[in-house]
Amino acid sequence: MNHISTGPKDVTVGVGDTIEVHVPEGTSREVCWSTSRIGKGLVLHDVRFVPSKNPLPGATGERVFYFKARRPGTWPISLRMRRHEDLCAARANMTVTVA
């Protein structure tokens, strides 16, 4: 089993591998990244926010999504940055091929 760390870009992994997807996110509590679509061969395992090491106000951290590859196939992951009012601010899409 491997642990693959990536931004939102297409990857090929094996069954049982963990895919760690990093997307930039500000420290504002008005917007945050969330999942909008996860293929059936993947399981969302965990979501974390990693704050910036920069101590200045407004520094951007990262939202990290952890997915586990459960079965072979080509599976989508769609993330979107949403305002708390549920307005879409940005999107990130990728495809995971599990071989």
MARTORTI-759541 format. One record per atom (N, C-alpha, C, O, CB): x, y, z; atom name; chain; residue number from 1. Coordinates in steps of 0.1 Angstrom, whole numbers. Glycine has a CB too. Example, Ala and Ser with C-alpha at 12.3 -4.5 7.8 and 13.67 -1.06 7.14 Angstrom:
# MARTORTI-759541
<<132; -57; 78>; "N"; "A"; 1>
<<123; -45; 78>; "CA"; "A"; 1>
<<132; -33; 78>; "C"; "A"; 1>
<<142; -33; 85>; "O"; "A"; 1>
<<113; -45; 90>; "CB"; "A"; 1>
<<128; -22; 71>; "N"; "A"; 2>
<<137; -11; 71>; "CA"; "A"; 2>
<<129; 0; 79>; "C"; "A"; 2>
<<134; 11; 80>; "O"; "A"; 2>
<<141; -6; 57>; "CB"; "A"; 2>
END
This chain:
# MARTORTI-759541
<<8; -12; 0>; "N"; "A"; 1>
<<0; 0; 0>; "CA"; "A"; 1>
<<9; 12; 0>; "C"; "A"; 1>
<<18; 14; 8>; "O"; "A"; 1>
<<-10; 0; 12>; "CB"; "A"; 1>
<<5; 22; -9>; "N"; "A"; 2>
<<13; 34; -10>; "CA"; "A"; 2>
<<5; 46; -5>; "C"; "A"; 2>
<<-8; 45; -3>; "O"; "A"; 2>
<<17; 37; -25>; "CB"; "A"; 2>
<<12; 57; -2>; "N"; "A"; 3>
<<5; 69; 2>; "CA"; "A"; 3>
<<9; 80; -9>; "C"; "A"; 3>
<<21; 83; -10>; "O"; "A"; 3>
<<10; 73; 16>; "CB"; "A"; 3>
<<0; 84; -16>; "N"; "A"; 4>
<<2; 94; -27>; "CA"; "A"; 4>
<<-3; 108; -23>; "C"; "A"; 4>
<<-15; 109; -20>; "O"; "A"; 4>
<<-4; 89; -41>; "CB"; "A"; 4>
<<6; 117; -24>; "N"; "A"; 5>
<<2; 131; -20>; "CA"; "A"; 5>
<<2; 139; -33>; "C"; "A"; 5>
<<12; 139; -41>; "O"; "A"; 5>
<<12; 137; -10>; "CB"; "A"; 5>
<<-8; 147; -36>; "N"; "A"; 6>
<<-10; 154; -48>; "CA"; "A"; 6>
<<-19; 166; -46>; "C"; "A"; 6>
<<-26; 167; -37>; "O"; "A"; 6>
<<-16; 145; -59>; "CB"; "A"; 6>
<<-18; 175; -56>; "N"; "A"; 7>
<<-28; 185; -58>; "CA"; "A"; 7>
<<-39; 179; -66>; "C"; "A"; 7>
<<-39; 167; -69>; "O"; "A"; 7>
<<-22; 198; -65>; "CB"; "A"; 7>
<<-49; 187; -69>; "N"; "A"; 8>
<<-60; 181; -77>; "CA"; "A"; 8>
<<-56; 179; -92>; "C"; "A"; 8>
<<-59; 187; -100>; "O"; "A"; 8>
<<-73; 191; -77>; "CB"; "A"; 8>
<<-50; 167; -94>; "N"; "A"; 9>
<<-46; 163; -107>; "CA"; "A"; 9>
<<-48; 148; -108>; "C"; "A"; 9>
<<-48; 141; -98>; "O"; "A"; 9>
<<-31; 167; -110>; "CB"; "A"; 9>
<<-49; 143; -120>; "N"; "A"; 10>
<<-52; 129; -122>; "CA"; "A"; 10>
<<-40; 120; -118>; "C"; "A"; 10>
<<-29; 124; -120>; "O"; "A"; 10>
<<-55; 126; -137>; "CB"; "A"; 10>
<<-43; 109; -112>; "N"; "A"; 11>
<<-33; 100; -107>; "CA"; "A"; 11>
<<-37; 86; -109>; "C"; "A"; 11>
<<-49; 83; -111>; "O"; "A"; 11>
<<-30; 102; -92>; "CB"; "A"; 11>
<<-27; 77; -109>; "N"; "A"; 12>
<<-30; 62; -110>; "CA"; "A"; 12>
<<-24; 56; -97>; "C"; "A"; 12>
<<-12; 58; -94>; "O"; "A"; 12>
<<-24; 56; -123>; "CB"; "A"; 12>
<<-32; 48; -91>; "N"; "A"; 13>
<<-28; 42; -78>; "CA"; "A"; 13>
<<-32; 27; -78>; "C"; "A"; 13>
<<-39; 23; -87>; "O"; "A"; 13>
<<-34; 49; -66>; "CB"; "A"; 13>
<<-29; 20; -68>; "N"; "A"; 14>
<<-33; 6; -66>; "CA"; "A"; 14>
<<-44; 5; -56>; "C"; "A"; 14>
<<-46; 14; -47>; "O"; "A"; 14>
<<-21; -2; -62>; "CB"; "A"; 14>
<<-50; -7; -56>; "N"; "A"; 15>
<<-61; -9; -46>; "CA"; "A"; 15>
<<-54; -9; -32>; "C"; "A"; 15>
<<-44; -15; -30>; "O"; "A"; 15>
<<-68; -23; -48>; "CB"; "A"; 15>
<<-60; -2; -23>; "N"; "A"; 16>
<<-55; -1; -9>; "CA"; "A"; 16>
<<-47; 11; -7>; "C"; "A"; 16>
<<-44; 14; 5>; "O"; "A"; 16>
<<-47; -13; -6>; "CB"; "A"; 16>
<<-43; 18; -18>; "N"; "A"; 17>
<<-35; 30; -16>; "CA"; "A"; 17>
<<-43; 42; -10>; "C"; "A"; 17>
<<-55; 42; -12>; "O"; "A"; 17>
<<-29; 34; -30>; "CB"; "A"; 17>
<<-36; 51; -4>; "N"; "A"; 18>
<<-42; 63; 1>; "CA"; "A"; 18>
<<-38; 75; -8>; "C"; "A"; 18>
<<-27; 77; -11>; "O"; "A"; 18>
<<-38; 66; 16>; "CB"; "A"; 18>
<<-48; 83; -12>; "N"; "A"; 19>
<<-46; 95; -20>; "CA"; "A"; 19>
<<-48; 107; -11>; "C"; "A"; 19>
<<-59; 108; -5>; "O"; "A"; 19>
<<-55; 95; -33>; "CB"; "A"; 19>
<<-38; 115; -10>; "N"; "A"; 20>
<<-39; 127; -1>; "CA"; "A"; 20>
<<-40; 139; -11>; "C"; "A"; 20>
<<-30; 142; -18>; "O"; "A"; 20>
<<-26; 128; 9>; "CB"; "A"; 20>
<<-51; 146; -11>; "N"; "A"; 21>
<<-53; 158; -20>; "CA"; "A"; 21>
<<-52; 171; -12>; "C"; "A"; 21>
<<-59; 173; -3>; "O"; "A"; 21>
<<-67; 156; -27>; "CB"; "A"; 21>
<<-43; 179; -16>; "N"; "A"; 22>
<<-40; 192; -10>; "CA"; "A"; 22>
<<-46; 204; -18>; "C"; "A"; 22>
<<-43; 204; -30>; "O"; "A"; 22>
<<-25; 195; -7>; "CB"; "A"; 22>
<<-54; 212; -12>; "N"; "A"; 23>
<<-59; 224; -19>; "CA"; "A"; 23>
<<-57; 236; -10>; "C"; "A"; 23>
<<-59; 235; 2>; "O"; "A"; 23>
<<-74; 223; -23>; "CB"; "A"; 23>
<<-53; 248; -16>; "N"; "A"; 24>
<<-51; 259; -7>; "CA"; "A"; 24>
<<-64; 265; -2>; "C"; "A"; 24>
<<-74; 265; -9>; "O"; "A"; 24>
<<-43; 270; -15>; "CB"; "A"; 24>
<<-64; 269; 11>; "N"; "A"; 25>
<<-76; 275; 17>; "CA"; "A"; 25>
<<-71; 286; 26>; "C"; "A"; 25>
<<-62; 284; 34>; "O"; "A"; 25>
<<-84; 264; 24>; "CB"; "A"; 25>
<<-78; 297; 26>; "N"; "A"; 26>
<<-76; 308; 35>; "CA"; "A"; 26>
<<-80; 305; 49>; "C"; "A"; 26>
<<-87; 295; 51>; "O"; "A"; 26>
<<-82; 321; 30>; "CB"; "A"; 26>
<<-77; 314; 58>; "N"; "A"; 27>
<<-80; 312; 72>; "CA"; "A"; 27>
<<-94; 318; 75>; "C"; "A"; 27>
<<-99; 317; 86>; "O"; "A"; 27>
<<-70; 318; 81>; "CB"; "A"; 27>
<<-100; 324; 65>; "N"; "A"; 28>
<<-114; 330; 67>; "CA"; "A"; 28>
<<-124; 319; 70>; "C"; "A"; 28>
<<-122; 308; 64>; "O"; "A"; 28>
<<-118; 338; 55>; "CB"; "A"; 28>
<<-133; 321; 78>; "N"; "A"; 29>
<<-143; 311; 81>; "CA"; "A"; 29>
<<-155; 313; 72>; "C"; "A"; 29>
<<-165; 306; 74>; "O"; "A"; 29>
<<-148; 312; 96>; "CB"; "A"; 29>
<<-154; 321; 62>; "N"; "A"; 30>
<<-165; 324; 53>; "CA"; "A"; 30>
<<-166; 313; 42>; "C"; "A"; 30>
<<-177; 310; 37>; "O"; "A"; 30>
<<-164; 337; 47>; "CB"; "A"; 30>
<<-154; 307; 38>; "N"; "A"; 31>
<<-154; 297; 27>; "CA"; "A"; 31>
<<-145; 286; 31>; "C"; "A"; 31>
<<-136; 287; 39>; "O"; "A"; 31>
<<-149; 304; 14>; "CB"; "A"; 31>
<<-148; 274; 26>; "N"; "A"; 32>
<<-140; 262; 28>; "CA"; "A"; 32>
<<-142; 252; 17>; "C"; "A"; 32>
<<-153; 252; 10>; "O"; "A"; 32>
<<-143; 256; 42>; "CB"; "A"; 32>
<<-133; 243; 15>; "N"; "A"; 33>
<<-134; 233; 5>; "CA"; "A"; 33>
<<-142; 221; 10>; "C"; "A"; 33>
<<-142; 218; 22>; "O"; "A"; 33>
<<-120; 228; 0>; "CB"; "A"; 33>
<<-150; 215; 2>; "N"; "A"; 34>
<<-158; 203; 5>; "CA"; "A"; 34>
<<-159; 194; -7>; "C"; "A"; 34>
<<-156; 198; -18>; "O"; "A"; 34>
<<-172; 207; 10>; "CB"; "A"; 34>
<<-163; 181; -5>; "N"; "A"; 35>
<<-164; 172; -16>; "CA"; "A"; 35>
<<-178; 174; -22>; "C"; "A"; 35>
<<-188; 176; -15>; "O"; "A"; 35>
<<-162; 157; -11>; "CB"; "A"; 35>
<<-179; 173; -35>; "N"; "A"; 36>
<<-192; 174; -42>; "CA"; "A"; 36>
<<-194; 161; -49>; "C"; "A"; 36>
<<-206; 158; -53>; "O"; "A"; 36>
<<-192; 185; -51>; "CB"; "A"; 36>
<<-184; 153; -52>; "N"; "A"; 37>
<<-185; 140; -59>; "CA"; "A"; 37>
<<-173; 131; -56>; "C"; "A"; 37>
<<-162; 135; -57>; "O"; "A"; 37>
<<-187; 142; -74>; "CB"; "A"; 37>
<<-176; 119; -52>; "N"; "A"; 38>
<<-166; 109; -50>; "CA"; "A"; 38>
<<-170; 96; -56>; "C"; "A"; 38>
<<-181; 91; -54>; "O"; "A"; 38>
<<-163; 107; -34>; "CB"; "A"; 38>
<<-161; 91; -65>; "N"; "A"; 39>
<<-164; 78; -72>; "CA"; "A"; 39>
<<-166; 67; -62>; "C"; "A"; 39>
<<-161; 66; -51>; "O"; "A"; 39>
<<-153; 75; -82>; "CB"; "A"; 39>
<<-174; 57; -66>; "N"; "A"; 40>
<<-178; 46; -58>; "CA"; "A"; 40>
<<-166; 37; -54>; "C"; "A"; 40>
<<-167; 29; -44>; "O"; "A"; 40>
<<-188; 37; -64>; "CB"; "A"; 40>
<<-155; 37; -61>; "N"; "A"; 41>
<<-144; 29; -58>; "CA"; "A"; 41>
<<-134; 36; -48>; "C"; "A"; 41>
<<-124; 30; -45>; "O"; "A"; 41>
<<-136; 26; -70>; "CB"; "A"; 41>
<<-138; 48; -43>; "N"; "A"; 42>
<<-130; 55; -34>; "CA"; "A"; 42>
<<-138; 58; -21>; "C"; "A"; 42>
<<-150; 59; -22>; "O"; "A"; 42>
<<-125; 69; -40>; "CB"; "A"; 42>
<<-131; 59; -10>; "N"; "A"; 43>
<<-137; 62; 3>; "CA"; "A"; 43>
<<-130; 74; 9>; "C"; "A"; 43>
<<-118; 74; 10>; "O"; "A"; 43>
<<-137; 50; 12>; "CB"; "A"; 43>
<<-138; 84; 13>; "N"; "A"; 44>
<<-132; 96; 20>; "CA"; "A"; 44>
<<-129; 91; 34>; "C"; "A"; 44>
<<-138; 87; 41>; "O"; "A"; 44>
<<-142; 108; 20>; "CB"; "A"; 44>
<<-116; 91; 37>; "N"; "A"; 45>
<<-111; 86; 50>; "CA"; "A"; 45>
<<-110; 97; 61>; "C"; "A"; 45>
<<-113; 95; 73>; "O"; "A"; 45>
<<-98; 79; 48>; "CB"; "A"; 45>
<<-106; 109; 57>; "N"; "A"; 46>
<<-103; 120; 67>; "CA"; "A"; 46>
<<-102; 133; 59>; "C"; "A"; 46>
<<-99; 133; 47>; "O"; "A"; 46>
<<-91; 117; 75>; "CB"; "A"; 46>
<<-105; 144; 66>; "N"; "A"; 47>
<<-103; 158; 61>; "CA"; "A"; 47>
<<-97; 166; 72>; "C"; "A"; 47>
<<-101; 166; 83>; "O"; "A"; 47>
<<-117; 164; 56>; "CB"; "A"; 47>
<<-86; 173; 68>; "N"; "A"; 48>
<<-79; 182; 78>; "CA"; "A"; 48>
<<-76; 195; 73>; "C"; "A"; 48>
<<-75; 197; 61>; "O"; "A"; 48>
<<-67; 175; 83>; "CB"; "A"; 48>
<<-75; 205; 81>; "N"; "A"; 49>
<<-69; 218; 78>; "CA"; "A"; 49>
<<-56; 220; 83>; "C"; "A"; 49>
<<-54; 218; 95>; "O"; "A"; 49>
<<-79; 230; 82>; "CB"; "A"; 49>
<<-46; 223; 75>; "N"; "A"; 50>
<<-32; 225; 79>; "CA"; "A"; 50>
<<-29; 240; 78>; "C"; "A"; 50>
<<-28; 245; 67>; "O"; "A"; 50>
<<-22; 217; 71>; "CB"; "A"; 50>
<<-28; 247; 90>; "N"; "A"; 51>
<<-25; 261; 89>; "CA"; "A"; 51>
<<-12; 265; 83>; "C"; "A"; 51>
<<-2; 256; 83>; "O"; "A"; 51>
<<-26; 267; 103>; "CB"; "A"; 51>
<<-11; 277; 78>; "N"; "A"; 52>
<<2; 281; 72>; "CA"; "A"; 52>
<<13; 283; 83>; "C"; "A"; 52>
<<9; 285; 95>; "O"; "A"; 52>
<<0; 295; 65>; "CB"; "A"; 52>
<<25; 281; 80>; "N"; "A"; 53>
<<36; 283; 89>; "CA"; "A"; 53>
<<40; 298; 89>; "C"; "A"; 53>
<<48; 302; 98>; "O"; "A"; 53>
<<48; 275; 85>; "CB"; "A"; 53>
<<34; 306; 80>; "N"; "A"; 54>
<<36; 320; 80>; "CA"; "A"; 54>
<<27; 327; 91>; "C"; "A"; 54>
<<15; 325; 90>; "O"; "A"; 54>
<<32; 326; 66>; "CB"; "A"; 54>
<<33; 334; 100>; "N"; "A"; 55>
<<25; 340; 111>; "CA"; "A"; 55>
<<17; 352; 108>; "C"; "A"; 55>
<<10; 357; 116>; "O"; "A"; 55>
<<34; 343; 123>; "CB"; "A"; 55>
<<19; 358; 96>; "N"; "A"; 56>
<<12; 370; 92>; "CA"; "A"; 56>
<<-3; 368; 89>; "C"; "A"; 56>
<<-7; 357; 85>; "O"; "A"; 56>
<<19; 376; 79>; "CB"; "A"; 56>
<<-11; 378; 93>; "N"; "A"; 57>
<<-25; 377; 90>; "CA"; "A"; 57>
<<-28; 374; 75>; "C"; "A"; 57>
<<-21; 380; 67>; "O"; "A"; 57>
<<-32; 389; 95>; "CB"; "A"; 57>
<<-38; 366; 73>; "N"; "A"; 58>
<<-42; 363; 59>; "CA"; "A"; 58>
<<-34; 352; 52>; "C"; "A"; 58>
<<-37; 349; 40>; "O"; "A"; 58>
<<-41; 376; 51>; "CB"; "A"; 58>
<<-25; 346; 59>; "N"; "A"; 59>
<<-17; 335; 53>; "CA"; "A"; 59>
<<-26; 324; 49>; "C"; "A"; 59>
<<-35; 321; 57>; "O"; "A"; 59>
<<-5; 331; 62>; "CB"; "A"; 59>
<<-23; 317; 38>; "N"; "A"; 60>
<<-32; 307; 33>; "CA"; "A"; 60>
<<-26; 293; 38>; "C"; "A"; 60>
<<-14; 290; 37>; "O"; "A"; 60>
<<-32; 307; 18>; "CB"; "A"; 60>
<<-36; 285; 43>; "N"; "A"; 61>
<<-32; 271; 47>; "CA"; "A"; 61>
<<-36; 262; 37>; "C"; "A"; 61>
<<-38; 265; 25>; "O"; "A"; 61>
<<-39; 268; 61>; "CB"; "A"; 61>
<<-38; 249; 40>; "N"; "A"; 62>
<<-43; 239; 31>; "CA"; "A"; 62>
<<-54; 230; 37>; "C"; "A"; 62>
<<-53; 227; 49>; "O"; "A"; 62>
<<-31; 230; 27>; "CB"; "A"; 62>
<<-63; 227; 29>; "N"; "A"; 63>
<<-73; 217; 33>; "CA"; "A"; 63>
<<-68; 204; 26>; "C"; "A"; 63>
<<-65; 204; 15>; "O"; "A"; 63>
<<-88; 220; 27>; "CB"; "A"; 63>
<<-67; 193; 34>; "N"; "A"; 64>
<<-62; 180; 29>; "CA"; "A"; 64>
<<-73; 170; 31>; "C"; "A"; 64>
<<-79; 168; 41>; "O"; "A"; 64>
<<-49; 176; 38>; "CB"; "A"; 64>
<<-76; 163; 19>; "N"; "A"; 65>
<<-86; 153; 19>; "CA"; "A"; 65>
<<-78; 139; 17>; "C"; "A"; 65>
<<-69; 139; 9>; "O"; "A"; 65>
<<-96; 155; 7>; "CB"; "A"; 65>
<<-82; 129; 25>; "N"; "A"; 66>
<<-76; 116; 24>; "CA"; "A"; 66>
<<-86; 106; 19>; "C"; "A"; 66>
<<-96; 104; 25>; "O"; "A"; 66>
<<-70; 112; 38>; "CB"; "A"; 66>
<<-83; 100; 7>; "N"; "A"; 67>
<<-91; 90; 1>; "CA"; "A"; 67>
<<-84; 76; 1>; "C"; "A"; 67>
<<-72; 76; 0>; "O"; "A"; 67>
<<-95; 94; -13>; "CB"; "A"; 67>
<<-92; 66; 2>; "N"; "A"; 68>
<<-87; 52; 2>; "CA"; "A"; 68>
<<-92; 46; -11>; "C"; "A"; 68>
<<-104; 46; -14>; "O"; "A"; 68>
<<-91; 44; 14>; "CB"; "A"; 68>
<<-83; 40; -19>; "N"; "A"; 69>
<<-88; 33; -31>; "CA"; "A"; 69>
<<-93; 19; -28>; "C"; "A"; 69>
<<-85; 11; -23>; "O"; "A"; 69>
<<-76; 32; -42>; "CB"; "A"; 69>
<<-105; 16; -30>; "N"; "A"; 70>
<<-111; 3; -26>; "CA"; "A"; 70>
<<-112; -7; -37>; "C"; "A"; 70>
<<-112; -19; -34>; "O"; "A"; 70>
<<-125; 6; -20>; "CB"; "A"; 70>
<<-114; -3; -49>; "N"; "A"; 71>
<<-116; -12; -60>; "CA"; "A"; 71>
<<-111; -7; -74>; "C"; "A"; 71>
<<-111; 6; -75>; "O"; "A"; 71>
<<-130; -17; -61>; "CB"; "A"; 71>
<<-107; -15; -83>; "N"; "A"; 72>
<<-102; -11; -96>; "CA"; "A"; 72>
<<-113; -3; -104>; "C"; "A"; 72>
<<-125; -5; -102>; "O"; "A"; 72>
<<-97; -22; -104>; "CB"; "A"; 72>
<<-108; 6; -112>; "N"; "A"; 73>
<<-117; 14; -120>; "CA"; "A"; 73>
<<-111; 28; -121>; "C"; "A"; 73>
<<-101; 31; -116>; "O"; "A"; 73>
<<-131; 14; -115>; "CB"; "A"; 73>
<<-119; 37; -128>; "N"; "A"; 74>
<<-115; 51; -129>; "CA"; "A"; 74>
<<-126; 59; -122>; "C"; "A"; 74>
<<-138; 58; -126>; "O"; "A"; 74>
<<-114; 55; -144>; "CB"; "A"; 74>
<<-122; 66; -112>; "N"; "A"; 75>
<<-132; 72; -103>; "CA"; "A"; 75>
<<-129; 87; -102>; "C"; "A"; 75>
<<-118; 92; -101>; "O"; "A"; 75>
<<-131; 66; -89>; "CB"; "A"; 75>
<<-140; 95; -102>; "N"; "A"; 76>
<<-139; 110; -101>; "CA"; "A"; 76>
<<-138; 114; -87>; "C"; "A"; 76>
<<-144; 108; -78>; "O"; "A"; 76>
<<-150; 117; -108>; "CB"; "A"; 76>
<<-131; 125; -85>; "N"; "A"; 77>
<<-132; 133; -72>; "CA"; "A"; 77>
<<-135; 147; -76>; "C"; "A"; 77>
<<-127; 153; -84>; "O"; "A"; 77>
<<-119; 132; -64>; "CB"; "A"; 77>
<<-145; 153; -71>; "N"; "A"; 78>
<<-148; 167; -73>; "CA"; "A"; 78>
<<-149; 174; -60>; "C"; "A"; 78>
<<-156; 170; -51>; "O"; "A"; 78>
<<-162; 169; -81>; "CB"; "A"; 78>
<<-141; 185; -59>; "N"; "A"; 79>
<<-141; 193; -47>; "CA"; "A"; 79>
<<-146; 207; -51>; "C"; "A"; 79>
<<-144; 211; -63>; "O"; "A"; 79>
<<-127; 194; -41>; "CB"; "A"; 79>
<<-152; 214; -42>; "N"; "A"; 80>
<<-156; 228; -45>; "CA"; "A"; 80>
<<-154; 236; -32>; "C"; "A"; 80>
<<-157; 232; -21>; "O"; "A"; 80>
<<-170; 229; -50>; "CB"; "A"; 80>
<<-150; 249; -35>; "N"; "A"; 81>
<<-149; 258; -24>; "CA"; "A"; 81>
<<-162; 265; -23>; "C"; "A"; 81>
<<-167; 271; -33>; "O"; "A"; 81>
<<-137; 268; -26>; "CB"; "A"; 81>
<<-168; 265; -11>; "N"; "A"; 82>
<<-181; 270; -9>; "CA"; "A"; 82>
<<-182; 280; 2>; "C"; "A"; 82>
<<-175; 280; 12>; "O"; "A"; 82>
<<-191; 259; -6>; "CB"; "A"; 82>
<<-190; 290; -1>; "N"; "A"; 83>
<<-193; 300; 9>; "CA"; "A"; 83>
<<-203; 293; 19>; "C"; "A"; 83>
<<-210; 284; 15>; "O"; "A"; 83>
<<-199; 313; 3>; "CB"; "A"; 83>
<<-204; 298; 31>; "N"; "A"; 84>
<<-213; 292; 40>; "CA"; "A"; 84>
<<-228; 294; 35>; "C"; "A"; 84>
<<-237; 287; 39>; "O"; "A"; 84>
<<-212; 298; 54>; "CB"; "A"; 84>
<<-230; 304; 27>; "N"; "A"; 85>
<<-243; 306; 21>; "CA"; "A"; 85>
<<-246; 296; 10>; "C"; "A"; 85>
<<-256; 297; 3>; "O"; "A"; 85>
<<-245; 321; 16>; "CB"; "A"; 85>
<<-236; 287; 7>; "N"; "A"; 86>
<<-237; 276; -3>; "CA"; "A"; 86>
<<-235; 281; -17>; "C"; "A"; 86>
<<-240; 275; -26>; "O"; "A"; 86>
<<-251; 270; -2>; "CB"; "A"; 86>
<<-228; 292; -19>; "N"; "A"; 87>
<<-224; 297; -32>; "CA"; "A"; 87>
<<-211; 291; -36>; "C"; "A"; 87>
<<-202; 291; -28>; "O"; "A"; 87>
<<-224; 312; -32>; "CB"; "A"; 87>
<<-210; 286; -48>; "N"; "A"; 88>
<<-197; 280; -53>; "CA"; "A"; 88>
<<-187; 291; -56>; "C"; "A"; 88>
<<-190; 300; -64>; "O"; "A"; 88>
<<-200; 271; -65>; "CB"; "A"; 88>
<<-175; 291; -50>; "N"; "A"; 89>
<<-165; 301; -53>; "CA"; "A"; 89>
<<-154; 295; -63>; "C"; "A"; 89>
<<-148; 303; -70>; "O"; "A"; 89>
<<-158; 305; -41>; "CB"; "A"; 89>
<<-151; 282; -62>; "N"; "A"; 90>
<<-141; 276; -70>; "CA"; "A"; 90>
<<-143; 261; -71>; "C"; "A"; 90>
<<-150; 256; -62>; "O"; "A"; 90>
<<-126; 279; -65>; "CB"; "A"; 90>
<<-137; 255; -81>; "N"; "A"; 91>
<<-139; 240; -82>; "CA"; "A"; 91>
<<-125; 234; -85>; "C"; "A"; 91>
<<-116; 240; -91>; "O"; "A"; 91>
<<-149; 237; -93>; "CB"; "A"; 91>
<<-124; 221; -81>; "N"; "A"; 92>
<<-112; 213; -85>; "CA"; "A"; 92>
<<-117; 199; -88>; "C"; "A"; 92>
<<-124; 193; -80>; "O"; "A"; 92>
<<-101; 213; -73>; "CB"; "A"; 92>
<<-113; 194; -99>; "N"; "A"; 93>
<<-116; 181; -104>; "CA"; "A"; 93>
<<-104; 172; -107>; "C"; "A"; 93>
<<-94; 178; -111>; "O"; "A"; 93>
<<-126; 181; -116>; "CB"; "A"; 93>
<<-105; 160; -105>; "N"; "A"; 94>
<<-94; 150; -108>; "CA"; "A"; 94>
<<-100; 137; -110>; "C"; "A"; 94>
<<-112; 134; -107>; "O"; "A"; 94>
<<-84; 150; -97>; "CB"; "A"; 94>
<<-92; 128; -116>; "N"; "A"; 95>
<<-96; 114; -118>; "CA"; "A"; 95>
<<-86; 105; -112>; "C"; "A"; 95>
<<-74; 107; -114>; "O"; "A"; 95>
<<-99; 111; -133>; "CB"; "A"; 95>
<<-90; 95; -105>; "N"; "A"; 96>
<<-81; 85; -99>; "CA"; "A"; 96>
<<-84; 72; -106>; "C"; "A"; 96>
<<-95; 66; -106>; "O"; "A"; 96>
<<-83; 84; -84>; "CB"; "A"; 96>
<<-73; 66; -112>; "N"; "A"; 97>
<<-74; 53; -118>; "CA"; "A"; 97>
<<-68; 43; -109>; "C"; "A"; 97>
<<-56; 44; -105>; "O"; "A"; 97>
<<-67; 53; -132>; "CB"; "A"; 97>
<<-75; 33; -105>; "N"; "A"; 98>
<<-71; 23; -95>; "CA"; "A"; 98>
<<-68; 10; -104>; "C"; "A"; 98>
<<-77; 5; -110>; "O"; "A"; 98>
<<-81; 20; -84>; "CB"; "A"; 98>
<<-55; 6; -104>; "N"; "A"; 99>
<<-52; -5; -113>; "CA"; "A"; 99>
<<-50; -18; -104>; "C"; "A"; 99>
<<-47; -28; -110>; "O"; "A"; 99>
<<-38; -2; -120>; "CB"; "A"; 99>
END
